[in-house]
Amino acid sequence: MTQPLWQKSDIKIDAKIMQFLAGDDVLLDREFFLHDITASQAHVEGLANIGVVSADEAIALKRELDALAEDFRSGAFVLDERYEDGHSAIEARLTERLGDAGRRVHTGRSRNDQILVATRLWLKEQLATLQAHCRAIAEVCLARAAQPALPLPGYTHLQRAVVSSTAMWFAGFAEGFIDNALRARQTSAWIDANPLGTAAGYGVNLRLDREHTTRALGFDRMQISPIYAQLSRGKFEMAVLEAIASALLDLRRLAWDLSLFTTAEFDFVQLPSEYTTGSSIMPNKRNPDVVELLRASYASVAAARTEIEQLLSLPSGYQRDLQFSKGSLFHGCRHGLGALALVPDLLTRMQWNEAAMRAAIEPAMYATDVAIEQAAAGVPFRDAYRAAAETAASAGDGRTPEGSLAARVSPGAGHDLRLDELRRRLDHLDV
């Protein structure tokens, strides 16, 4: 490992202790490294604006930062155990190439605000990806909801309840993922604050050009208080994981439906073959493993959020405990977004079994229609309810699923899905 940035002449270094302190940090920093370089370039520009580095030094530093980014992308530079973390690697490389100019790059900043800003930029990318995935899922659901509706049993308590349709099923998840896309956008706006220049959490005795770095890095606003910048670490990360988890909660319920609908007992849905796997011992099996892991994905994101929440039992100011939040954040985001990425294709290509769905609709599922019709005709609803319950077995006489759905005129129901309104909401996310 290269010499730590904090090394002083009277400090003894123990390799085992250093290994414990570093942990997986340098490996996890690979995920944030390019953002750290981008923020370093903005910091160099800010230092030049206040005369801490010369114009020529700023040009050289930015040139070498560009070269480091390119070497990292190509694999010519590997961020590994030679370095304590990504921040140390950047300074070591600049010092190696530029001498004293490289040693000036850390003026006015701490690794505390350095990781904050790199992570913040990364979080904004994750939320953009989340919004894109949720939009894509909503698009597919709206498109399939607009197709001719097939009768589908509607369940409560996992018991057959009323007549529903494939269009209603898709419309429900369309609206859910429109809301999830909106939550991703709102969360992105909430965390869009620049912490660079807050140093270790108490500011510095330099008139840092934080307005410039805020603009250069594309932040909406400056995070003004250095103390709050440190307080926001973990809090903002949890908000991002919560936004992902919100989408995965809907995905879990969707996947539960598909898990049931693909069983022989239901036989409502056929999945594309790529989304199933075989058994190692039972030659007859095709298992919906992808759907089951989509169903399980919420747990991984919720666990990541919980780990960060537990780390935040801390006083104000930076505490080293927060180093452990990187792994939770990275794995939670990667797993959650990876699951959501599979859903549009799955929903596009899954096939309904109309015959099986229609066969599962039984006469008693029209009993609610009967009761409401009588109530609309003037019979007190509770009396109509009891009468319909007594004749539930024959409630379907002369009725069809299509007729039940056509009569369902309440806003959002089978005859009035209001897909145009859902489309406007989805399109409004671009505004």
N, C-alpha and C positions, 0 to 999 in steps of 0.2 A: 504494500500500500504506500502511496506517495505520502509525503509529510502532511499531517493535518493542517488545515488553515489556522487552527488555534494553537499550534505547537509553539511553546516558549522554551527558553534555555533551561529553566528549572523544573520542567515537567517530564516525568518519566513515562514512557509508553510501554504498555504491556500488550502483547499481540492477542492474547485470549480475550482480554477486556475490550480491545479495539474491535475484535471480530463480533463480540456480543453487541457492542454499541452500534456497529454498522448494520448487523443483521442482513436482511435482504434489500437494504435501502438502495444500494447502487444498482441492483438489478431492476427494482421497481422504478427507479429514476429514468430508466430507458423510455418509459412511457411518457414522461414529462420533459425529456431532455430538449427536444426541439422547441418547446414552449419556453424553457429556461433560456435558451439561446436567443429567441425572439425578444424576450423581456430584457436580456442583457444588452441587446442592441439599442433598445429604447433608453435604457439606463445610461449607456455611453453617450447618446445624443443629449440627454439631460445634463450629464456632467460637462459636456462641451458647452452647453448653453450658459453654464455658470462659471466657466473658466477652469474647472478642475483638471480637465484634459484639454490639450490643444486641438485645433481643427485637424492637424495632420495625424495626431494620435487617434482621434476619433475615427478618421477614415481607415487607418490601419487596423484598429480594433474591430470595426465593423466588417472589414474585408476578411479578417481571420475568423470571425464568428460565422460568416457565410461559408468559409472553407470548412470549418468544423462541422457545420450542419450538413454540408454535402458529403463529407467523409463519413459522417454517422449514417446517412441514408445509404451510402454505397457499401458500407461495411469496412471501409478503410480505417475508421476509428471505432474501436469497440469500448463501450463503457462497461468496465468489469471490476474485479476485486482489487485492481491496482489503485483504485480511487476510493476515498471514503464515501463519496456520493457524487451526483452529477454536478453540483455546484463547484466542488473541488476540482473536478475534471476540467471544467471550463476555465477556471483561473489558472490551473497548471498548464493547460495548452496555450493560453494567451501569454503567460509568462515565458514559456519555452520559446515561443515565436517572436515575442516583442519586448522581452525584458521588463524594464520599469513601467512601460505603458500597460503591460499586462497586470502588473502588481497594483496599478491604480484603479482597476476596473471595479473593485469591491468597495471603493470609497462611498460612504453614505448609505450603504445597504448591508443587510444581515442575511444570513441564510434563512432567517425567519420570514422576512418579506419576500425573499427569493423563491422559496417553495410555495408561499401563498399565491404569488402572482402566476407562477407556472401552473399550479393546480387550478387556479381560477380560469385561466385560458383553456385548459383541458376540459374543465367542467362545462364551459360554454359549448365546446365541441360535442360533448356527450349529449347535452340537451338538444342541440340541433339534430343530432342523429335520432334521438328519441322522438322528436317532433316529426321527423321524416317517416320513421317507421309507423307511428300512430296514424299519420295521414294516409300512408299507403294501405294500411289495414282498413281504415274507414272508407277509402275509395273502393276497395274490393267489395266491402259489405254493402255500400250503397248501390254499386252496379248489380250485385246479385239480388238485392232487395227489389230492384226495378224489374227483374225478370218475372214471368208469370208465377204467381204464388201457388205453391203446392200445399195441400192440407197437411198439417203437422200437429200431433197431440200437444196440448199445453199442459205442463205438469206443475203442481204444487205439492210439496212434501214427497216428491218422487212418485206421486199418484196421478193418474189421468184426471184432468180437471175440466178443461174446456177445449174447444177447437181453436187451434192457432195455425200459423202458416210459416213456410220457409221465409217469406218476405218479412214477416214480423220478427222472426229470429234474427235475420241479418240486420234489419233496421235497428234493433236493440243494441247490437254490438257496434253498429256504425256510430250511433250517438255516443256510446261509451268511449270509443276511441277518438271521436272529435273532441270530447271533453279532455281526454288524456293529452291530446296534442296541444290544446289550449293551456293545460296545466304546465306542460313542458315550456311553452313560450313565456308564461307568466313567471315561472321559476327562473328562467334565463334572465328576464328583466330584473328580477329581485337580486340575483347574485352578480349583476353586471357592474361591479364596483372595483376600482383599481386599488390594490393594497401596496403596490410598489412605492417605496419611499418612506414607509413607516418604520423601516429598519427593524430593530429588535423588539419594537412595540412601544417605544417612547420618543421617536423622532431623533433627529441629529442636529448639530449646530452648523448646518449648511442650508442655504435657501434653495433646496432641491426643486427642480422644475417638474413638479408632479403634474401640473396641467398638461405639459408636453407629453409625458409618458402615458397619461390617460388617453389622450387623443391618438398617439402613435400606436397604442395597443388595441385601440378600438373599443375601449370601455365607455359605457354611457355616463358614468360619473366617477368621481374620486371617493375612495373610502377615507374619510377625513381623519377620524380619530385613530392614532396609532394603537391605542389600547383596544378599541373595538375591532381593529383589523385582526388582532390576535384572538379576541373573543369570537370572531366569526369563523375561525378555523374549526372545522367539525360541524358547526351549525349549518354552514352553506353546503358542505358535503352531504349531510343528512338530508337536506332539502332536495338535492338532486336524486339521491337514492329513493326518497319518498315519491318523487315524480315517476321514477321508473317503476317502483312498486305499485303505484296506482294503476298503471297500464297492465302490470302483471297480475293484479287481482282480477281484472276483467278477463285476461288471458286464461287464468286458472279456471274460471267458471266456463269459459268457452271450451277449454280442453276437457273439463269434466263432462260437458254435454257430449263432445265427440267420443270420449271414452265409453260412455253409455251407448250412444247411437251406433257405434261400430260393433257392439256385441251381437252375437247370434240372437239373443233374447229380444233386442230391438231391431237390428238390421236396417236402420234408417239411412246410414251413411256408408259409402265406400271411399276409403282413402287412396290417394296415389300410392303405387307400390313402393316408391322411394321412401315413404314416410312410415313404412313398417319393416320389421326385421323378423328373422326366423328363430326357432328354438334350437338349442344345441342338442336336444335329445328327442323332441317330439316333431317328427317330420311334417305333420299336418298343420303346424301352427304358423300364423303370421301375426305378429304382435305389434300393437300401436305404440311402440316405444317412444317415438318422437313426441306424440301427443302426451304421453305420460310424463316425459321430461319437461315439456312445456308447462304442464300442470304443476310440476315440482319447482319451477324456476323462481317463483315468488319467495320460497323459503330461503334461497341463497341470498337474495337481495335484502330480505328482512333481517337475515343474520348479519349481513355487512353493516346495515344501519344500526342494529343493536350493539355491535362491537364498538362502533364509533361513539354511540351514546354513552356506553359504559366508560370509555376513555375520558369523557368530558366531565367527570367528577373531579374538577380541578379549580384552583383559585385563578384569578385573572393573571395575565402575562403568559409568555411562552413557557410550556412545560414539555420535556422530552417525550412524555407519554404519547404525544400526538404523532410521533414518528410511526407508530403502529397503525395509524389510520390509513396510511397509504395502501397497504395490502388489501384491507377490507374494501376500500373505495374502488380500487382497480378491478378486483375480482367481481364485486357486485355489479359494477357498470358493464364489464365485459360480458358476464353471464346473462344479465337481464336484456341487454341490447341484442346479444346474439340470439336469444330465444325469440324476441319480437321480429327479428329480421326474417325468420322462416315463415311467419304467419301469412303474409299476402299470397304467396304461391300456394300454400296449403288450402286456403279458403277459395282461391280461384279454381282449383282443380278437383276438390272433393265433389262427390256426386251423391245426390239424394236418391233413395229408393222409394219412388212414389207409391208403389203397390203396398209395401210394408207399412208405410206411414198411414195410408188411407185405411188399411185393415185394422190399425190400432185405434181408430176413432170409434168409440162405442156409444150407444144411444144416450146413456146417462150424461154424456158430455154436453148435451144440448139443454140440460135442465136449467142452467143459468139464463139461457136465452128465453125459455118459457116463463120463468119467474119475472124477468124484466119486462117482457111483453105484457104480461098481466098487470104489472104495476103501472106501466105506461097507459094502460086502458082504464086505470082508476082503482084497481084493487090495492089495498094497503100492502106495501112490499112484504111485510112479515107474513101476512096471510098467503100471498102469492108464493113466497119462499116455501112455506110448509106444504102447500098443495103440490108444487113442483117436486119436492122431495118425495112425496108419496107416489108420484107417477114417473119417477126418474127413469125407470127401466124402459118406458115407452116414449120418452121425451124426444127421441129421434124420429118418430114416425112422420113420414112426409118431409123430412128435412135432409139437407145435404151440407157437407162442410163449406162448399162455396156459398150457399145461401146464408149460413151462419156468419161467415166472414163479410159478406156483402152488407149484412144488416148491422155490422159493428161499426157504427158511424162516429163514435166518440173520437176526438182528435188523437191521432197516433195509433189508433186501432186498425183492424184489417182493411176497412174500406177507406180510411183516411190516414194513410201512413205519413203523409207530409214529408216525403223524401225531398221535395224542392226546398223546404225550409232547412232540412239537415244539410243539403248541398250548399245553401247560402252560408250556413254557419261554418262549414268546412272551408269554403272559398274565402270567407272573411279572415281566416287565419293569415292570409297573404297580405292583408291591409296593414 
